Amino acid sequence: MSVAEKVAEGRVLLEEVALRYANQHGLREIKVEWTDQGYEWWMKAVDAQHTVRVVFSPDEIVMFTEKMPENKETKAKIRNAFASLSM
């Protein structure tokens, strides 16, 4: 599998995690957008009243496709971004 394919797969998996956290925080009808900055990817989850942004390195996205312990840190990064809505 090429790096581009792994990045595409990783983005899908990260979106699933983000949508789960969004749902837990009461956000509905979420739209997830990705922006390639060349050296990092920006994921933006948007609903009618909120925007949550999380930045990932390409390596982090690729590692997310593999069952690695570091994935817990990536999930925590997403969880913390959505937790900021509660403040």
N, C-alpha and C positions, 0 to 999 in steps of 0.2 A: 504494500500500500504506500502511495506517495505521501510526502509531507502535506501537500495541499488537500489530499483526501482525509488525512488524519485531522487536519485543522477543521475541515468541514464537519467531520463526525464529532469532534470535540465541541464545536459550537452548538451542535444539536443537543448534546448531552448537557452542556452548561445551561442552555435555554430551558431544558426540562427542570433542572434544579431551581433556576430562577423563577419559573412559573409556579413551582410548588411553594416556594417561600412567598411569592406574591399572593397566592391564594390564601395562605395562612394569615396574611396581614389584611385580608379583606379586599384586595385589589381584584377587579374583574375586567374582562375585556382588555387584557394586556397585549400590547404590541411590542415585540422585541426587535430591536434594530442593531446591526453590527456596523462598525466603521473601522476599516483597516488603515491604521496610521503608519504602516510600513514596518515599524519596530514594535508595535503593540496593537492590540485589538480593543476597541471600546464596545461594550455591550450596554445598551440602553433599554430599559423596560419602562414603558409608558402606558398610563391609563388616562382617563379624563382629568384627573386631579393631581397625579404624582408622576415623577420621573426618578428612576433609580439608575445610577451609572456604576459600572464596574469595569476596571481595566485589567486586561490579561496579556501576558507575553505569549508569543506564538508557542514557545516551549511549554508553557503552562497548559495551553489548550491541547497540545499533542499529548502531554503526560496524562491529561484527564481521560483520554481514551483507554488508558491502561489502568489496571487495578493496582494503584500505588498508594502507599501511606500518605504521600504529599497531597493527595486529592482532598483529604480532610481540611487542609489549610485553604484550599480553593473554595470548598463548600462554605467554610467559615467566612471567607471574604464576601461571598454572595449573601449569606445570612446577615452579616453585620451591615451590609449596605441596605438591606430591607429593614433591619432593626432601627436604623436611623429615622424611619418614618414614624416610629412610636414616640420619638422625643419631641 
